[in-house]
Each structure stands twice: as C-alpha cells, then as structure tokens.
Amino acid sequence: MPGENPQLEKTVVLFKPDTVKRALVGELLSRFEKAGFKIAALKMVWVNEDMVAKHYPDEKIYLTNVGQKTLKSYEEYGQDPNEELGTKDPYEIGKMVRKWNMEFLSSGPVVAILLQGIHAVDAVRMMVGNTLPRFAQPGTIRGDYSLDSPILANRNKRTVKNLIHASGNVEEAKFEEQLWFRKNEIHDYRRADEEIMF
C-alpha cells in the first residue's frame, strides 16, 4: 500500500521438514538475520494435513497453473506425463502435486518464521531462489543447498524437496501470518543495528 513504511513489511518463511532433518535451520535463519531482517515470530510445529490444506489453496486456477508447470517439466525432459501420472489434464496433475505438498509439509517438524524488514516479501523470495532448485542461482538458499529435480519428484510421486517456503506476495503474506501465528506470538522490538542499517 502506498504510504506504508516498507521497513514494517512482513513475510512468512517456513523451513520444511527437509531443512529440519538436514540440520540447516540455524544456518539458513542466520542468512536472513545477517541481511537485516527482524524475526517477529518463530516456532517449531508439526502440523496436520488439515492445517496444511489451508496453506495450499484448493482453487482450480491455482491448481491448473501448478499442473501446467509440471507438464512443462515433462516436456523439457521429453517424458510422457500420461505414462507416469495417468493424465495430461493440468488441473488433475495440480491436485496430485497439492496432495504431495500437503503430505510432505505434514511429514515432520516445520519451523515457521515471520520476518520483518524493507520490502520483505520480494527480498526474501530473491534470497530463497527459484522454486525448482535446478533453476535457483548460486548464492540463493535453494541454489546453495538443494539439488532436487521436478522430474525425479514426479516419478517418485512426491513434492520437490526445496527446503523452504516464502510468501509469494504481500496479500499472501498477510493471509499466512494469520494462518501460522497468533497475535500474542508476534513481537515488536528494535534490533540494535537498525539505526546503522537504515
């Protein structure tokens, strides 16, 4: 919104079960702190599929887009999605991917973080890198710590293990903040270095 202080923008980051199991939580969290983001909330949770179902939208347009991206991966690798998935319908494939995402996010502990800082949504997404690790630039979190491939994930009927989720836009960040955190879990304070950085 015009006129809002960009330093107050918040975004939700989830360290997925693969980050927790690989013992990368501290290392990845420190990257955000070193970049100047304030931790407004932080907790470890093991969520059930009902909670995860609220996180991944069950909307036809969203699921069709997910399915189209999956079909594009099959095309790039010269593979037939019908052989492996039993359909070429992007909506049906999107529903499968959503199910895999839900199963994975609820398969182990997740570290949920609310970060605050200048243009937090866009800046954090740049730090995280492309959703598909093979396209993530070196220096991004996914580029430095993940090698998983969408075609391998599809063959194994699972989600791409890409370590981390970051809100896609400001509206999504606001929704996810309310989904993942209660008001009494969110803290307001000053970092000691704020005056030097901004």
GIFEN-V95299 format. One record per backbone hydrogen bond with DSSP energy under -1.0 kcal/mol. NH is the residue of the N-H (numbers start at 1). CO is the residue of the C=O. E is the energy in kcal/mol with one decimal. If there is no record, write none. Layout:
NH	CO	E
NH	CO	E
This chain:
4	1	-1.7
8	5	-1.9
9	6	-1.0
11	115	-2.2
13	113	-2.7
14	165	-2.3
15	111	-3.0
16	163	-2.4
19	16	-1.1
20	16	-1.7
21	17	-2.7
22	18	-1.5
23	20	-1.4
24	19	-2.3
28	24	-2.7
29	25	-2.7
30	26	-2.1
32	28	-1.1
33	29	-2.0
34	30	-2.8
35	31	-1.3
36	33	-1.4
37	32	-2.2
38	116	-3.0
40	114	-3.0
41	114	-1.3
43	112	-2.1
45	110	-3.0
52	48	-2.0
53	49	-2.3
55	51	-1.0
56	52	-2.2
63	59	-2.8
64	60	-2.6
65	61	-2.2
66	62	-2.2
67	63	-2.4
68	64	-2.4
69	65	-2.1
70	66	-2.0
71	67	-2.5
72	68	-2.0
73	69	-1.7
74	70	-1.9
75	71	-2.3
76	72	-2.5
77	73	-1.7
78	75	-1.1
79	74	-2.8
84	80	-1.3
85	81	-3.4
86	82	-1.1
93	89	-2.4
94	90	-2.6
95	91	-2.0
96	92	-1.6
97	93	-2.6
98	94	-2.4
99	95	-2.1
100	96	-2.4
101	97	-2.8
102	98	-2.6
103	99	-2.6
104	100	-2.4
105	101	-2.7
106	102	-1.4
107	104	-1.9
110	45	-3.6
111	15	-2.0
112	43	-2.8
113	13	-2.9
114	41	-2.6
115	11	-2.7
116	38	-2.5
117	9	-2.3
120	117	-1.5
123	119	-2.7
124	120	-2.6
125	121	-2.0
126	122	-2.0
127	123	-1.9
128	124	-2.3
129	125	-2.3
135	132	-2.5
136	133	-1.1
140	137	-2.0
141	127	-2.6
142	128	-2.4
144	140	-2.0
145	141	-1.9
146	142	-1.8
153	149	-2.4
154	150	-2.7
155	151	-2.1
156	152	-1.8
157	154	-1.3
158	153	-2.3
162	160	-1.3
164	162	-1.7
165	14	-2.3
167	12	-1.9
173	169	-2.5
174	170	-2.1
175	171	-2.1
176	172	-2.9
177	173	-2.4
178	174	-1.7
179	175	-1.9
180	176	-2.8
181	177	-1.9
185	182	-1.9
186	183	-1.5
187	40	-3.1
194	191	-1.4
197	193	-2.2
198	194	-2.5
